[in-house]
Amino acid sequence: MSRFQGEEMSLFDKLTKFRDVACELVDGTNINDADEQSRRRSICGGCEFFSTTLRGPRCASCGCPLVPKWKSKSGTCPKDKFDEEVAETETP
């Protein structure tokens, strides 16, 4: 569950999260494998908040670019859909 579930993230919190994810991507640390990136891309592609812009895919809920959310292990979905999908696949 995300830290911000049920509340709107402030601009400061959004920028802080973006900075943290960007640093991970530049450092090459905490990166999802290809299967996880594909799973997240698939979740976003079927989401009502998925938006394609000239600058690439974005989340219309939080306004963030999606590629970093797919690549970074700490990239989160504001609607917790990444976590929901994992819980469904782990349920026997």
mmCIF file as gemmi writes it, N, C-alpha and C atoms, coordinates in Angstrom:
data_model
loop_
_atom_site.group_PDB
_atom_site.id
_atom_site.type_symbol
_atom_site.label_atom_id
_atom_site.label_alt_id
_atom_site.label_comp_id
_atom_site.label_asym_id
_atom_site.label_entity_id
_atom_site.label_seq_id
_atom_site.pdbx_PDB_ins_code
_atom_site.Cartn_x
_atom_site.Cartn_y
_atom_site.Cartn_z
_atom_site.occupancy
_atom_site.B_iso_or_equiv
_atom_site.pdbx_formal_charge
_atom_site.auth_seq_id
_atom_site.auth_asym_id
_atom_site.pdbx_PDB_model_num
ATOM 1 N N . MET Axp A 1 ? 0.847 -1.17 0 1 0 ? 1 A 1
ATOM 2 C CA . MET Axp A 1 ? 0 0 0 1 0 ? 1 A 1
ATOM 3 C C . MET Axp A 1 ? 0.896 1.237 0 1 0 ? 1 A 1
ATOM 4 N N . SER Axp A 2 ? 0.52 2.213 -0.771 1 0 ? 2 A 1
ATOM 5 C CA . SER Axp A 2 ? 1.358 3.405 -0.854 1 0 ? 2 A 1
ATOM 6 C C . SER Axp A 2 ? 1.174 4.283 0.373 1 0 ? 2 A 1
ATOM 7 N N . ARG Axp A 3 ? 2.2 5.049 0.665 1 0 ? 3 A 1
ATOM 8 C CA . ARG Axp A 3 ? 2.179 5.967 1.807 1 0 ? 3 A 1
ATOM 9 C C . ARG Axp A 3 ? 1.093 7.025 1.636 1 0 ? 3 A 1
ATOM 10 N N . PHE Axp A 4 ? 0.737 7.309 0.408 1 0 ? 4 A 1
ATOM 11 C CA . PHE Axp A 4 ? -0.169 8.418 0.125 1 0 ? 4 A 1
ATOM 12 C C . PHE Axp A 4 ? -1.588 7.972 -0.204 1 0 ? 4 A 1
ATOM 13 N N . GLN Axp A 5 ? -1.914 6.713 0.019 1 0 ? 5 A 1
ATOM 14 C CA . GLN Axp A 5 ? -3.245 6.244 -0.332 1 0 ? 5 A 1
ATOM 15 C C . GLN Axp A 5 ? -4.296 7.037 0.434 1 0 ? 5 A 1
ATOM 16 N N . GLY Axp A 6 ? -5.314 7.469 -0.285 1 0 ? 6 A 1
ATOM 17 C CA . GLY Axp A 6 ? -6.412 8.186 0.328 1 0 ? 6 A 1
ATOM 18 C C . GLY Axp A 6 ? -6.159 9.664 0.516 1 0 ? 6 A 1
ATOM 19 N N . GLU Axp A 7 ? -4.982 10.146 0.113 1 0 ? 7 A 1
ATOM 20 C CA . GLU Axp A 7 ? -4.701 11.57 0.232 1 0 ? 7 A 1
ATOM 21 C C . GLU Axp A 7 ? -3.962 12.033 -1.015 1 0 ? 7 A 1
ATOM 22 N N . GLU Axp A 8 ? -4.146 13.272 -1.369 1 0 ? 8 A 1
ATOM 23 C CA . GLU Axp A 8 ? -3.475 13.854 -2.526 1 0 ? 8 A 1
ATOM 24 C C . GLU Axp A 8 ? -2.032 14.179 -2.146 1 0 ? 8 A 1
ATOM 25 N N . MET Axp A 9 ? -1.092 13.79 -3.012 1 0 ? 9 A 1
ATOM 26 C CA . MET Axp A 9 ? 0.316 14.094 -2.757 1 0 ? 9 A 1
ATOM 27 C C . MET Axp A 9 ? 0.556 15.576 -3.018 1 0 ? 9 A 1
ATOM 28 N N . SER Axp A 10 ? 1.336 16.197 -2.158 1 0 ? 10 A 1
ATOM 29 C CA . SER Axp A 10 ? 1.711 17.592 -2.373 1 0 ? 10 A 1
ATOM 30 C C . SER Axp A 10 ? 2.73 17.655 -3.5 1 0 ? 10 A 1
ATOM 31 N N . LEU Axp A 11 ? 2.912 18.815 -4.07 1 0 ? 11 A 1
ATOM 32 C CA . LEU Axp A 11 ? 3.908 18.987 -5.118 1 0 ? 11 A 1
ATOM 33 C C . LEU Axp A 11 ? 5.288 18.617 -4.594 1 0 ? 11 A 1
ATOM 34 N N . PHE Axp A 12 ? 5.594 19.006 -3.37 1 0 ? 12 A 1
ATOM 35 C CA . PHE Axp A 12 ? 6.886 18.671 -2.769 1 0 ? 12 A 1
ATOM 36 C C . PHE Axp A 12 ? 7.074 17.154 -2.699 1 0 ? 12 A 1
ATOM 37 N N . ASP Axp A 13 ? 6.045 16.424 -2.25 1 0 ? 13 A 1
ATOM 38 C CA . ASP Axp A 13 ? 6.138 14.967 -2.163 1 0 ? 13 A 1
ATOM 39 C C . ASP Axp A 13 ? 6.323 14.343 -3.538 1 0 ? 13 A 1
ATOM 40 N N . LYS Axp A 14 ? 5.604 14.857 -4.548 1 0 ? 14 A 1
ATOM 41 C CA . LYS Axp A 14 ? 5.748 14.348 -5.914 1 0 ? 14 A 1
ATOM 42 C C . LYS Axp A 14 ? 7.171 14.565 -6.425 1 0 ? 14 A 1
ATOM 43 N N . LEU Axp A 15 ? 7.716 15.75 -6.207 1 0 ? 15 A 1
ATOM 44 C CA . LEU Axp A 15 ? 9.071 16.049 -6.673 1 0 ? 15 A 1
ATOM 45 C C . LEU Axp A 15 ? 10.114 15.209 -5.935 1 0 ? 15 A 1
ATOM 46 N N . THR Axp A 16 ? 9.909 15.005 -4.655 1 0 ? 16 A 1
ATOM 47 C CA . THR Axp A 16 ? 10.824 14.18 -3.878 1 0 ? 16 A 1
ATOM 48 C C . THR Axp A 16 ? 10.809 12.744 -4.384 1 0 ? 16 A 1
ATOM 49 N N . LYS Axp A 17 ? 9.634 12.203 -4.617 1 0 ? 17 A 1
ATOM 50 C CA . LYS Axp A 17 ? 9.506 10.834 -5.128 1 0 ? 17 A 1
ATOM 51 C C . LYS Axp A 17 ? 10.142 10.72 -6.508 1 0 ? 17 A 1
ATOM 52 N N . PHE Axp A 18 ? 9.89 11.703 -7.372 1 0 ? 18 A 1
ATOM 53 C CA . PHE Axp A 18 ? 10.467 11.69 -8.713 1 0 ? 18 A 1
ATOM 54 C C . PHE Axp A 18 ? 11.989 11.732 -8.647 1 0 ? 18 A 1
ATOM 55 N N . ARG Axp A 19 ? 12.527 12.563 -7.771 1 0 ? 19 A 1
ATOM 56 C CA . ARG Axp A 19 ? 13.973 12.65 -7.602 1 0 ? 19 A 1
ATOM 57 C C . ARG Axp A 19 ? 14.554 11.304 -7.165 1 0 ? 19 A 1
ATOM 58 N N . ASP Axp A 20 ? 13.915 10.662 -6.202 1 0 ? 20 A 1
ATOM 59 C CA . ASP Axp A 20 ? 14.406 9.382 -5.701 1 0 ? 20 A 1
ATOM 60 C C . ASP Axp A 20 ? 14.416 8.321 -6.8 1 0 ? 20 A 1
ATOM 61 N N . VAL Axp A 21 ? 13.34 8.26 -7.573 1 0 ? 21 A 1
ATOM 62 C CA . VAL Axp A 21 ? 13.252 7.285 -8.661 1 0 ? 21 A 1
ATOM 63 C C . VAL Axp A 21 ? 14.294 7.6 -9.731 1 0 ? 21 A 1
ATOM 64 N N . ALA Axp A 22 ? 14.448 8.875 -10.081 1 0 ? 22 A 1
ATOM 65 C CA . ALA Axp A 22 ? 15.43 9.273 -11.093 1 0 ? 22 A 1
ATOM 66 C C . ALA Axp A 22 ? 16.844 8.901 -10.658 1 0 ? 22 A 1
ATOM 67 N N . CYS Axp A 23 ? 17.164 9.102 -9.399 1 0 ? 23 A 1
ATOM 68 C CA . CYS Axp A 23 ? 18.501 8.743 -8.894 1 0 ? 23 A 1
ATOM 69 C C . CYS Axp A 23 ? 18.738 7.243 -8.999 1 0 ? 23 A 1
ATOM 70 N N . GLU Axp A 24 ? 17.727 6.444 -8.699 1 0 ? 24 A 1
ATOM 71 C CA . GLU Axp A 24 ? 17.857 4.995 -8.82 1 0 ? 24 A 1
ATOM 72 C C . GLU Axp A 24 ? 18.117 4.591 -10.269 1 0 ? 24 A 1
ATOM 73 N N . LEU Axp A 25 ? 17.413 5.221 -11.194 1 0 ? 25 A 1
ATOM 74 C CA . LEU Axp A 25 ? 17.581 4.878 -12.601 1 0 ? 25 A 1
ATOM 75 C C . LEU Axp A 25 ? 18.964 5.277 -13.104 1 0 ? 25 A 1
ATOM 76 N N . VAL Axp A 26 ? 19.453 6.427 -12.679 1 0 ? 26 A 1
ATOM 77 C CA . VAL Axp A 26 ? 20.782 6.881 -13.094 1 0 ? 26 A 1
ATOM 78 C C . VAL Axp A 26 ? 21.859 5.977 -12.489 1 0 ? 26 A 1
ATOM 79 N N . ASP Axp A 27 ? 21.701 5.618 -11.216 1 0 ? 27 A 1
ATOM 80 C CA . ASP Axp A 27 ? 22.672 4.759 -10.528 1 0 ? 27 A 1
ATOM 81 C C . ASP Axp A 27 ? 22.598 3.304 -10.996 1 0 ? 27 A 1
ATOM 82 N N . GLY Axp A 28 ? 21.454 2.934 -11.582 1 0 ? 28 A 1
ATOM 83 C CA . GLY Axp A 28 ? 21.27 1.537 -11.989 1 0 ? 28 A 1
ATOM 84 C C . GLY Axp A 28 ? 20.935 0.626 -10.83 1 0 ? 28 A 1
ATOM 85 N N . THR Axp A 29 ? 20.497 1.209 -9.722 1 0 ? 29 A 1
ATOM 86 C CA . THR Axp A 29 ? 20.129 0.418 -8.554 1 0 ? 29 A 1
ATOM 87 C C . THR Axp A 29 ? 18.611 0.317 -8.455 1 0 ? 29 A 1
ATOM 88 N N . ASN Axp A 30 ? 18.165 -0.765 -7.849 1 0 ? 30 A 1
ATOM 89 C CA . ASN Axp A 30 ? 16.737 -0.93 -7.573 1 0 ? 30 A 1
ATOM 90 C C . ASN Axp A 30 ? 15.887 -0.926 -8.85 1 0 ? 30 A 1
ATOM 91 N N . ILE Axp A 31 ? 16.379 -1.591 -9.904 1 0 ? 31 A 1
ATOM 92 C CA . ILE Axp A 31 ? 15.689 -1.632 -11.189 1 0 ? 31 A 1
ATOM 93 C C . ILE Axp A 31 ? 14.9 -2.94 -11.31 1 0 ? 31 A 1
ATOM 94 N N . ASN Axp A 32 ? 13.672 -2.853 -11.801 1 0 ? 32 A 1
ATOM 95 C CA . ASN Axp A 32 ? 12.859 -4.045 -12.042 1 0 ? 32 A 1
ATOM 96 C C . ASN Axp A 32 ? 13.411 -4.84 -13.215 1 0 ? 32 A 1
ATOM 97 N N . ASP Axp A 33 ? 13.213 -6.166 -13.171 1 0 ? 33 A 1
ATOM 98 C CA . ASP Axp A 33 ? 13.595 -6.982 -14.315 1 0 ? 33 A 1
ATOM 99 C C . ASP Axp A 33 ? 12.58 -6.781 -15.448 1 0 ? 33 A 1
ATOM 100 N N . ALA Axp A 34 ? 12.884 -7.319 -16.603 1 0 ? 34 A 1
ATOM 101 C CA . ALA Axp A 34 ? 12.05 -7.109 -17.793 1 0 ? 34 A 1
ATOM 102 C C . ALA Axp A 34 ? 10.615 -7.606 -17.594 1 0 ? 34 A 1
ATOM 103 N N . ASP Axp A 35 ? 10.445 -8.721 -16.876 1 0 ? 35 A 1
ATOM 104 C CA . ASP Axp A 35 ? 9.097 -9.258 -16.647 1 0 ? 35 A 1
ATOM 105 C C . ASP Axp A 35 ? 8.251 -8.305 -15.802 1 0 ? 35 A 1
ATOM 106 N N . GLU Axp A 36 ? 8.851 -7.743 -14.756 1 0 ? 36 A 1
ATOM 107 C CA . GLU Axp A 36 ? 8.114 -6.813 -13.894 1 0 ? 36 A 1
ATOM 108 C C . GLU Axp A 36 ? 7.79 -5.524 -14.64 1 0 ? 36 A 1
ATOM 109 N N . GLN Axp A 37 ? 8.728 -5.046 -15.441 1 0 ? 37 A 1
ATOM 110 C CA . GLN Axp A 37 ? 8.461 -3.845 -16.234 1 0 ? 37 A 1
ATOM 111 C C . GLN Axp A 37 ? 7.302 -4.096 -17.191 1 0 ? 37 A 1
ATOM 112 N N . SER Axp A 38 ? 7.29 -5.248 -17.813 1 0 ? 38 A 1
ATOM 113 C CA . SER Axp A 38 ? 6.209 -5.608 -18.736 1 0 ? 38 A 1
ATOM 114 C C . SER Axp A 38 ? 4.869 -5.721 -18.003 1 0 ? 38 A 1
ATOM 115 N N . ARG Axp A 39 ? 4.895 -6.313 -16.807 1 0 ? 39 A 1
ATOM 116 C CA . ARG Axp A 39 ? 3.665 -6.455 -16.009 1 0 ? 39 A 1
ATOM 117 C C . ARG Axp A 39 ? 3.096 -5.084 -15.66 1 0 ? 39 A 1
ATOM 118 N N . ARG Axp A 40 ? 3.961 -4.172 -15.235 1 0 ? 40 A 1
ATOM 119 C CA . ARG Axp A 40 ? 3.508 -2.824 -14.884 1 0 ? 40 A 1
ATOM 120 C C . ARG Axp A 40 ? 2.994 -2.07 -16.114 1 0 ? 40 A 1
ATOM 121 N N . ARG Axp A 41 ? 3.689 -2.227 -17.251 1 0 ? 41 A 1
ATOM 122 C CA . ARG Axp A 41 ? 3.266 -1.577 -18.491 1 0 ? 41 A 1
ATOM 123 C C . ARG Axp A 41 ? 1.872 -2.067 -18.888 1 0 ? 41 A 1
ATOM 124 N N . SER Axp A 42 ? 1.634 -3.35 -18.718 1 0 ? 42 A 1
ATOM 125 C CA . SER Axp A 42 ? 0.341 -3.948 -19.036 1 0 ? 42 A 1
ATOM 126 C C . SER Axp A 42 ? -0.758 -3.405 -18.122 1 0 ? 42 A 1
ATOM 127 N N . ILE Axp A 43 ? -0.458 -3.275 -16.836 1 0 ? 43 A 1
ATOM 128 C CA . ILE Axp A 43 ? -1.43 -2.722 -15.883 1 0 ? 43 A 1
ATOM 129 C C . ILE Axp A 43 ? -1.797 -1.296 -16.287 1 0 ? 43 A 1
ATOM 130 N N . CYS Axp A 44 ? -0.782 -0.482 -16.569 1 0 ? 44 A 1
ATOM 131 C CA . CYS Axp A 44 ? -1.036 0.911 -16.945 1 0 ? 44 A 1
ATOM 132 C C . CYS Axp A 44 ? -1.809 1.006 -18.256 1 0 ? 44 A 1
ATOM 133 N N . GLY Axp A 45 ? -1.454 0.151 -19.223 1 0 ? 45 A 1
ATOM 134 C CA . GLY Axp A 45 ? -2.116 0.181 -20.521 1 0 ? 45 A 1
ATOM 135 C C . GLY Axp A 45 ? -3.615 -0.079 -20.44 1 0 ? 45 A 1
ATOM 136 N N . GLY Axp A 46 ? -4.035 -0.837 -19.432 1 0 ? 46 A 1
ATOM 137 C CA . GLY Axp A 46 ? -5.451 -1.139 -19.252 1 0 ? 46 A 1
ATOM 138 C C . GLY Axp A 46 ? -6.149 -0.23 -18.25 1 0 ? 46 A 1
ATOM 139 N N . CYS Axp A 47 ? -5.44 0.771 -17.752 1 0 ? 47 A 1
ATOM 140 C CA . CYS Axp A 47 ? -5.985 1.651 -16.705 1 0 ? 47 A 1
ATOM 141 C C . CYS Axp A 47 ? -6.707 2.855 -17.306 1 0 ? 47 A 1
ATOM 142 N N . GLU Axp A 48 ? -7.753 3.279 -16.638 1 0 ? 48 A 1
ATOM 143 C CA . GLU Axp A 48 ? -8.523 4.449 -17.094 1 0 ? 48 A 1
ATOM 144 C C . GLU Axp A 48 ? -7.733 5.754 -16.994 1 0 ? 48 A 1
ATOM 145 N N . PHE Axp A 49 ? -6.646 5.756 -16.235 1 0 ? 49 A 1
ATOM 146 C CA . PHE Axp A 49 ? -5.829 6.961 -16.081 1 0 ? 49 A 1
ATOM 147 C C . PHE Axp A 49 ? -4.625 7 -17.023 1 0 ? 49 A 1
ATOM 148 N N . PHE Axp A 50 ? -4.478 5.991 -17.878 1 0 ? 50 A 1
ATOM 149 C CA . PHE Axp A 50 ? -3.374 5.95 -18.836 1 0 ? 50 A 1
ATOM 150 C C . PHE Axp A 50 ? -3.58 7.036 -19.888 1 0 ? 50 A 1
ATOM 151 N N . SER Axp A 51 ? -2.518 7.783 -20.14 1 0 ? 51 A 1
ATOM 152 C CA . SER Axp A 51 ? -2.582 8.877 -21.101 1 0 ? 51 A 1
ATOM 153 C C . SER Axp A 51 ? -1.313 8.889 -21.941 1 0 ? 51 A 1
ATOM 154 N N . THR Axp A 52 ? -1.465 9.045 -23.241 1 0 ? 52 A 1
ATOM 155 C CA . THR Axp A 52 ? -0.303 9.149 -24.119 1 0 ? 52 A 1
ATOM 156 C C . THR Axp A 52 ? -0.162 10.606 -24.539 1 0 ? 52 A 1
ATOM 157 N N . THR Axp A 53 ? 1.02 11.148 -24.334 1 0 ? 53 A 1
ATOM 158 C CA . THR Axp A 53 ? 1.288 12.536 -24.69 1 0 ? 53 A 1
ATOM 159 C C . THR Axp A 53 ? 2.475 12.574 -25.641 1 0 ? 53 A 1
ATOM 160 N N . LEU Axp A 54 ? 2.801 13.749 -26.132 1 0 ? 54 A 1
ATOM 161 C CA . LEU Axp A 54 ? 3.969 13.891 -26.998 1 0 ? 54 A 1
ATOM 162 C C . LEU Axp A 54 ? 5.254 13.532 -26.271 1 0 ? 54 A 1
ATOM 163 N N . ARG Axp A 55 ? 5.251 13.671 -24.952 1 0 ? 55 A 1
ATOM 164 C CA . ARG Axp A 55 ? 6.431 13.342 -24.144 1 0 ? 55 A 1
ATOM 165 C C . ARG Axp A 55 ? 6.425 11.905 -23.654 1 0 ? 55 A 1
ATOM 166 N N . GLY Axp A 56 ? 5.472 11.111 -24.106 1 0 ? 56 A 1
ATOM 167 C CA . GLY Axp A 56 ? 5.414 9.707 -23.725 1 0 ? 56 A 1
ATOM 168 C C . GLY Axp A 56 ? 4.229 9.406 -22.826 1 0 ? 56 A 1
ATOM 169 N N . PRO Axp A 57 ? 4.12 8.147 -22.38 1 0 ? 57 A 1
ATOM 170 C CA . PRO Axp A 57 ? 2.98 7.757 -21.54 1 0 ? 57 A 1
ATOM 171 C C . PRO Axp A 57 ? 3.044 8.421 -20.165 1 0 ? 57 A 1
ATOM 172 N N . ARG Axp A 58 ? 1.863 8.831 -19.685 1 0 ? 58 A 1
ATOM 173 C CA . ARG Axp A 58 ? 1.752 9.497 -18.39 1 0 ? 58 A 1
ATOM 174 C C . ARG Axp A 58 ? 0.545 8.96 -17.636 1 0 ? 58 A 1
ATOM 175 N N . CYS Axp A 59 ? 0.595 9.122 -16.338 1 0 ? 59 A 1
ATOM 176 C CA . CYS Axp A 59 ? -0.543 8.783 -15.478 1 0 ? 59 A 1
ATOM 177 C C . CYS Axp A 59 ? -1.382 10.041 -15.301 1 0 ? 59 A 1
ATOM 178 N N . ALA Axp A 60 ? -2.635 9.978 -15.72 1 0 ? 60 A 1
ATOM 179 C CA . ALA Axp A 60 ? -3.513 11.139 -15.588 1 0 ? 60 A 1
ATOM 180 C C . ALA Axp A 60 ? -3.948 11.364 -14.138 1 0 ? 60 A 1
ATOM 181 N N . SER Axp A 61 ? -3.765 10.369 -13.281 1 0 ? 61 A 1
ATOM 182 C CA . SER Axp A 61 ? -4.127 10.532 -11.877 1 0 ? 61 A 1
ATOM 183 C C . SER Axp A 61 ? -3.111 11.395 -11.136 1 0 ? 61 A 1
ATOM 184 N N . CYS Axp A 62 ? -1.822 11.085 -11.316 1 0 ? 62 A 1
ATOM 185 C CA . CYS Axp A 62 ? -0.79 11.838 -10.59 1 0 ? 62 A 1
ATOM 186 C C . CYS Axp A 62 ? 0.014 12.764 -11.497 1 0 ? 62 A 1
ATOM 187 N N . GLY Axp A 63 ? -0.073 12.565 -12.822 1 0 ? 63 A 1
ATOM 188 C CA . GLY Axp A 63 ? 0.647 13.409 -13.765 1 0 ? 63 A 1
ATOM 189 C C . GLY Axp A 63 ? 2.069 12.978 -14.043 1 0 ? 63 A 1
ATOM 190 N N . CYS Axp A 64 ? 2.505 11.893 -13.442 1 0 ? 64 A 1
ATOM 191 C CA . CYS Axp A 64 ? 3.894 11.439 -13.601 1 0 ? 64 A 1
ATOM 192 C C . CYS Axp A 64 ? 4.116 10.714 -14.928 1 0 ? 64 A 1
ATOM 193 N N . PRO Axp A 65 ? 5.352 10.79 -15.447 1 0 ? 65 A 1
ATOM 194 C CA . PRO Axp A 65 ? 5.708 9.946 -16.591 1 0 ? 65 A 1
ATOM 195 C C . PRO Axp A 65 ? 5.738 8.496 -16.124 1 0 ? 65 A 1
ATOM 196 N N . LEU Axp A 66 ? 5.304 7.587 -16.988 1 0 ? 66 A 1
ATOM 197 C CA . LEU Axp A 66 ? 5.162 6.195 -16.562 1 0 ? 66 A 1
ATOM 198 C C . LEU Axp A 66 ? 6.422 5.348 -16.713 1 0 ? 66 A 1
ATOM 199 N N . VAL Axp A 67 ? 7.269 5.64 -17.671 1 0 ? 67 A 1
ATOM 200 C CA . VAL Axp A 67 ? 8.446 4.789 -17.884 1 0 ? 67 A 1
ATOM 201 C C . VAL Axp A 67 ? 9.282 4.641 -16.61 1 0 ? 67 A 1
ATOM 202 N N . PRO Axp A 68 ? 9.569 5.722 -15.873 1 0 ? 68 A 1
ATOM 203 C CA . PRO Axp A 68 ? 10.312 5.53 -14.618 1 0 ? 68 A 1
ATOM 204 C C . PRO Axp A 68 ? 9.563 4.672 -13.591 1 0 ? 68 A 1
ATOM 205 N N . LYS Axp A 69 ? 8.242 4.765 -13.573 1 0 ? 69 A 1
ATOM 206 C CA . LYS Axp A 69 ? 7.453 3.953 -12.639 1 0 ? 69 A 1
ATOM 207 C C . LYS Axp A 69 ? 7.555 2.472 -13 1 0 ? 69 A 1
ATOM 208 N N . TRP Axp A 70 ? 7.661 2.175 -14.286 1 0 ? 70 A 1
ATOM 209 C CA . TRP Axp A 70 ? 7.794 0.791 -14.724 1 0 ? 70 A 1
ATOM 210 C C . TRP Axp A 70 ? 9.177 0.249 -14.406 1 0 ? 70 A 1
ATOM 211 N N . LYS Axp A 71 ? 10.203 1.068 -14.583 1 0 ? 71 A 1
ATOM 212 C CA . LYS Axp A 71 ? 11.578 0.599 -14.429 1 0 ? 71 A 1
ATOM 213 C C . LYS Axp A 71 ? 12.029 0.487 -12.978 1 0 ? 71 A 1
ATOM 214 N N . SER Axp A 72 ? 11.649 1.417 -12.134 1 0 ? 72 A 1
ATOM 215 C CA . SER Axp A 72 ? 12.146 1.465 -10.76 1 0 ? 72 A 1
ATOM 216 C C . SER Axp A 72 ? 11.285 0.617 -9.82 1 0 ? 72 A 1
ATOM 217 N N . LYS Axp A 73 ? 11.941 -0.125 -8.953 1 0 ? 73 A 1
ATOM 218 C CA . LYS Axp A 73 ? 11.209 -0.917 -7.96 1 0 ? 73 A 1
ATOM 219 C C . LYS Axp A 73 ? 10.44 -0.03 -6.992 1 0 ? 73 A 1
ATOM 220 N N . SER Axp A 74 ? 10.897 1.195 -6.795 1 0 ? 74 A 1
ATOM 221 C CA . SER Axp A 74 ? 10.186 2.077 -5.872 1 0 ? 74 A 1
ATOM 222 C C . SER Axp A 74 ? 9.144 2.942 -6.595 1 0 ? 74 A 1
ATOM 223 N N . GLY Axp A 75 ? 9.005 2.768 -7.905 1 0 ? 75 A 1
ATOM 224 C CA . GLY Axp A 75 ? 7.95 3.467 -8.632 1 0 ? 75 A 1
ATOM 225 C C . GLY Axp A 75 ? 6.6 2.926 -8.19 1 0 ? 75 A 1
ATOM 226 N N . THR Axp A 76 ? 5.695 3.811 -7.847 1 0 ? 76 A 1
ATOM 227 C CA . THR Axp A 76 ? 4.406 3.374 -7.317 1 0 ? 76 A 1
ATOM 228 C C . THR Axp A 76 ? 3.255 3.875 -8.175 1 0 ? 76 A 1
ATOM 229 N N . CYS Axp A 77 ? 2.14 3.205 -8.051 1 0 ? 77 A 1
ATOM 230 C CA . CYS Axp A 77 ? 0.899 3.622 -8.691 1 0 ? 77 A 1
ATOM 231 C C . CYS Axp A 77 ? 0.076 4.385 -7.652 1 0 ? 77 A 1
ATOM 232 N N . PRO Axp A 78 ? -0.421 5.583 -7.995 1 0 ? 78 A 1
ATOM 233 C CA . PRO Axp A 78 ? -1.204 6.335 -7.016 1 0 ? 78 A 1
ATOM 234 C C . PRO Axp A 78 ? -2.511 5.643 -6.636 1 0 ? 78 A 1
ATOM 235 N N . LYS Axp A 79 ? -2.936 4.695 -7.446 1 0 ? 79 A 1
ATOM 236 C CA . LYS Axp A 79 ? -4.156 3.941 -7.157 1 0 ? 79 A 1
ATOM 237 C C . LYS Axp A 79 ? -3.836 2.541 -6.626 1 0 ? 79 A 1
ATOM 238 N N . ASP Axp A 80 ? -2.555 2.281 -6.339 1 0 ? 80 A 1
ATOM 239 C CA . ASP Axp A 80 ? -2.073 1.004 -5.79 1 0 ? 80 A 1
ATOM 240 C C . ASP Axp A 80 ? -2.362 -0.195 -6.685 1 0 ? 80 A 1
ATOM 241 N N . LYS Axp A 81 ? -2.448 0.025 -7.987 1 0 ? 81 A 1
ATOM 242 C CA . LYS Axp A 81 ? -2.747 -1.077 -8.901 1 0 ? 81 A 1
ATOM 243 C C . LYS Axp A 81 ? -1.569 -2.03 -9.064 1 0 ? 81 A 1
ATOM 244 N N . PHE Axp A 82 ? -0.343 -1.557 -8.936 1 0 ? 82 A 1
ATOM 245 C CA . PHE Axp A 82 ? 0.805 -2.459 -9.031 1 0 ? 82 A 1
ATOM 246 C C . PHE Axp A 82 ? 0.745 -3.474 -7.893 1 0 ? 82 A 1
ATOM 247 N N . ASP Axp A 83 ? 0.404 -3.017 -6.69 1 0 ? 83 A 1
ATOM 248 C CA . ASP Axp A 83 ? 0.327 -3.899 -5.526 1 0 ? 83 A 1
ATOM 249 C C . ASP Axp A 83 ? -0.869 -4.835 -5.603 1 0 ? 83 A 1
ATOM 250 N N . GLU Axp A 84 ? -2.004 -4.351 -6.106 1 0 ? 84 A 1
ATOM 251 C CA . GLU Axp A 84 ? -3.202 -5.171 -6.21 1 0 ? 84 A 1
ATOM 252 C C . GLU Axp A 84 ? -2.96 -6.358 -7.14 1 0 ? 84 A 1
ATOM 253 N N . GLU Axp A 85 ? -2.302 -6.11 -8.276 1 0 ? 85 A 1
ATOM 254 C CA . GLU Axp A 85 ? -2.029 -7.168 -9.234 1 0 ? 85 A 1
ATOM 255 C C . GLU Axp A 85 ? -1.12 -8.233 -8.64 1 0 ? 85 A 1
ATOM 256 N N . VAL Axp A 86 ? -0.123 -7.825 -7.858 1 0 ? 86 A 1
ATOM 257 C CA . VAL Axp A 86 ? 0.774 -8.79 -7.206 1 0 ? 86 A 1
ATOM 258 C C . VAL Axp A 86 ? 0.009 -9.623 -6.218 1 0 ? 86 A 1
ATOM 259 N N . ALA Axp A 87 ? -0.858 -8.999 -5.423 1 0 ? 87 A 1
ATOM 260 C CA . ALA Axp A 87 ? -1.652 -9.725 -4.427 1 0 ? 87 A 1
ATOM 261 C C . ALA Axp A 87 ? -2.553 -10.749 -5.092 1 0 ? 87 A 1
ATOM 262 N N . GLU Axp A 88 ? -3.137 -10.403 -6.255 1 0 ? 88 A 1
ATOM 263 C CA . GLU Axp A 88 ? -4.014 -11.333 -6.955 1 0 ? 88 A 1
ATOM 264 C C . GLU Axp A 88 ? -3.246 -12.542 -7.483 1 0 ? 88 A 1
ATOM 265 N N . THR Axp A 89 ? -2.02 -12.333 -7.979 1 0 ? 89 A 1
ATOM 266 C CA . THR Axp A 89 ? -1.249 -13.449 -8.518 1 0 ? 89 A 1
ATOM 267 C C . THR Axp A 89 ? -0.677 -14.328 -7.416 1 0 ? 89 A 1
ATOM 268 N N . GLU Axp A 90 ? -0.498 -13.803 -6.204 1 0 ? 90 A 1
ATOM 269 C CA . GLU Axp A 90 ? 0.053 -14.575 -5.096 1 0 ? 90 A 1
ATOM 270 C C . GLU Axp A 90 ? -1.021 -15.351 -4.339 1 0 ? 90 A 1
ATOM 271 N N . THR Axp A 91 ? -2.293 -15.018 -4.528 1 0 ? 91 A 1
ATOM 272 C CA . THR Axp A 91 ? -3.385 -15.692 -3.834 1 0 ? 91 A 1
ATOM 273 C C . THR Axp A 91 ? -3.567 -17.085 -4.403 1 0 ? 91 A 1
ATOM 274 N N . PRO Axp A 92 ? -3.579 -18.13 -3.544 1 0 ? 92 A 1
ATOM 275 C CA . PRO Axp A 92 ? -3.727 -19.516 -4.036 1 0 ? 92 A 1
ATOM 276 C C . PRO Axp A 92 ? -5.106 -19.796 -4.574 1 0 ? 92 A 1
